[in-house]
Protein backbone atom coordinates (compact mmCIF):
# COMPACT_ATOMS: atom_id res chain seq x y z
CA UNK A 1 0.00 0.00 0.00
CA UNK A 2 1.12 3.51 -0.71
CA UNK A 3 0.09 5.17 2.55
CA UNK A 4 2.14 8.34 1.98
CA UNK A 5 0.53 9.03 -1.37
CA UNK A 6 -2.94 8.12 -0.13
CA UNK A 7 -2.56 10.50 2.83
CA UNK A 8 -1.36 13.31 0.57
CA UNK A 9 -4.21 12.70 -1.86
CA UNK A 10 -6.63 13.17 1.03
CA UNK A 11 -4.85 16.28 2.29
CA UNK A 12 -4.82 17.86 -1.18
CA UNK A 13 -8.34 16.74 -2.11
CA UNK A 14 -7.14 14.59 -5.01
CA UNK A 15 -9.62 11.86 -5.84
CA UNK A 16 -9.02 8.43 -7.30
CA UNK A 17 -10.99 9.64 -10.32
CA UNK A 18 -8.53 12.52 -10.81
CA UNK A 19 -5.62 10.11 -10.63
CA UNK A 20 -7.35 7.70 -13.03
CA UNK A 21 -7.98 10.49 -15.55
CA UNK A 22 -4.35 11.64 -15.37
CA UNK A 23 -3.13 8.10 -16.03
CA UNK A 24 -5.81 7.17 -18.56
CA UNK A 25 -6.88 4.21 -16.44
CA UNK A 26 -10.13 2.93 -14.97
CA UNK A 27 -10.88 3.93 -11.38
CA UNK A 28 -10.76 0.29 -10.24
CA UNK A 29 -7.31 -0.17 -11.76
CA UNK A 30 -5.99 2.83 -9.85
CA UNK A 31 -7.57 1.55 -6.63
CA UNK A 32 -5.83 -1.79 -7.14
CA UNK A 33 -2.51 -0.03 -7.67
CA UNK A 34 -2.93 2.15 -4.57
CA UNK A 35 -3.77 -0.93 -2.51
CA UNK A 36 -0.69 -2.77 -3.76
CA UNK A 37 -2.60 -5.38 -5.75
CA UNK A 38 -0.75 -4.30 -8.89
CA UNK A 39 2.20 -2.01 -9.58
CA UNK A 40 2.52 1.50 -10.94
CA UNK A 41 4.97 1.70 -13.82
CA UNK A 42 7.91 4.04 -13.39
CA UNK A 43 6.40 6.31 -16.03
CA UNK A 44 3.11 6.46 -14.13
CA UNK A 45 4.90 7.19 -10.86
CA UNK A 46 6.94 9.94 -12.48
CA UNK A 47 3.82 11.53 -14.02
CA UNK A 48 1.96 11.46 -10.70
CA UNK A 49 4.88 13.04 -8.87
CA UNK A 50 5.52 15.74 -11.49
CA UNK A 51 1.88 16.77 -12.00
CA UNK A 52 0.23 16.26 -8.61
CA UNK A 53 3.01 16.24 -6.02
CA UNK A 54 6.02 18.16 -7.39
CA UNK A 55 7.02 19.21 -3.89
CA UNK A 56 7.52 15.59 -2.79
CA UNK A 57 10.24 13.08 -3.59
CA UNK A 58 9.12 10.16 -5.74
CA UNK A 59 10.63 7.68 -3.27
CA UNK A 60 8.59 9.19 -0.43
CA UNK A 61 5.37 9.05 -2.45
CA UNK A 62 5.83 5.47 -3.54
CA UNK A 63 7.28 3.98 -0.38
CA UNK A 64 5.37 0.77 0.15
CA UNK A 65 3.95 -0.14 3.52
CA UNK A 66 2.66 -3.48 4.71
CA UNK A 67 -1.07 -3.75 5.28
CA UNK A 68 -2.15 -4.59 8.81
PyMOL commands that set and color helices and strands:
alter all, ss='L'
color gray80, all
select helices_A, chain A and resi 3-12+16-23+27-34+42-52+58-61
alter helices_A, ss='H'
color red, helices_A
deselect
rebuild
show_as cartoon
